[in-house]
C-alpha cells in the first residue's frame, strides 16, 4: 500500500495528499515526483489504454 503525505502534486499542480510515483530526470539531474490519487488514477487509465492499443497492433 502506498503512503500518502502532504505535498505538491506535480501533475495537477496543487497541494494536498500525494504519493511518490518515481523520479524524473532532465539534463542529467533527477528529482522526486509526487501525485495525488486523482492524477494517479488518470495515469493508470492512460497506461491501460496505451497497453491495450499496443497489444492490438499486428505482429511484424
C-alpha positions as CSV (number, residue, x, y, z in Angstrom):
1,X,0.0,0.0,0.0
2,X,1.3,3.4,-1.0
3,X,1.8,6.0,1.7
4,X,0.3,9.4,1.2
5,X,1.9,12.6,2.5
6,X,1.1,16.3,2.3
7,X,2.8,17.9,-0.7
8,X,2.6,19.2,-4.2
9,X,1.0,17.1,-7.0
10,X,3.4,17.7,-9.9
11,X,0.7,16.6,-12.4
12,X,-2.2,18.6,-11.2
13,X,0.0,21.3,-9.6
14,X,-1.9,21.6,-6.4
15,X,-1.2,21.0,-2.7
16,X,-2.7,18.1,-0.8
17,X,-2.3,14.3,-0.2
18,X,0.2,12.9,-2.6
19,X,2.3,9.8,-3.1
20,X,5.7,9.2,-4.6
21,X,5.4,7.9,-8.1
22,X,9.1,7.9,-9.1
23,X,11.9,10.1,-10.2
24,X,12.0,12.3,-13.2
25,X,15.3,13.1,-15.0
26,X,16.2,16.0,-17.2
27,X,19.7,17.2,-18.3
28,X,21.4,14.8,-16.0
29,X,19.5,16.0,-12.9
30,X,16.9,14.0,-11.0
31,X,14.0,15.0,-8.8
32,X,11.3,13.0,-7.0
33,X,7.7,13.2,-8.4
34,X,4.6,13.1,-6.3
35,X,1.0,12.9,-7.5
36,X,-2.5,12.9,-5.9
37,X,-4.9,10.0,-6.1
38,X,-6.9,11.6,-8.9
39,X,-3.8,12.1,-11.1
40,X,-2.5,8.6,-10.2
41,X,-5.9,7.1,-11.4
42,X,-5.6,9.1,-14.6
43,X,-2.1,7.7,-15.2
44,X,-3.4,4.1,-14.5
45,X,-6.1,4.6,-17.1
46,X,-3.7,6.0,-19.6
47,X,-1.3,3.1,-19.1
48,X,-4.1,0.6,-19.5
49,X,-5.4,2.2,-22.7
50,X,-1.8,2.5,-24.1
51,X,-1.1,-1.1,-23.3
52,X,-4.4,-2.3,-24.9
53,X,-3.7,-0.3,-28.0
54,X,-0.2,-1.7,-28.3
55,X,-1.5,-5.3,-27.8
56,X,-3.9,-4.8,-30.8
57,X,-1.1,-4.0,-33.3
58,X,-0.3,-6.7,-35.7
59,X,2.9,-8.6,-35.3
60,X,5.6,-7.7,-37.8
